[in-house]
Amino acid sequence: MRTKQTVMIIGAAGSQGSFIAENLVKGNYRLLLNDRNIDELIGLKDAIINNNPAADIEVFDCSFDGCWVAYIVISAVTFVTEKESCVKL
């Protein structure tokens, strides 16, 4: 069995991000889902797990919290939206 690769999707609660997440979960990936709207992220996570009980998913409302462990980072939002999604002081 291949080692799982970790993929972070920034803007996962949007239409593009959720489409990417729903398709990547079919592969051998650990998904880190990021969006400012944590309630929508939790809903997306629950929906994916209902269809794929073995899915390995975590949610973050700040892209800085999860991107350092990801092998691949996919931005499903514009640069301005991504920049505004989390501010580290």
Secondary structure, DSSP 8 states (H G I E B T S, - for coil): ----EEEEEETTTSHHHHHHHHHHTTSSEEEEEE-S-HHHHHHHHHHHHHH-TT-EEEEESSHHHHGGG-SEEEE-S-HHHHHHT----
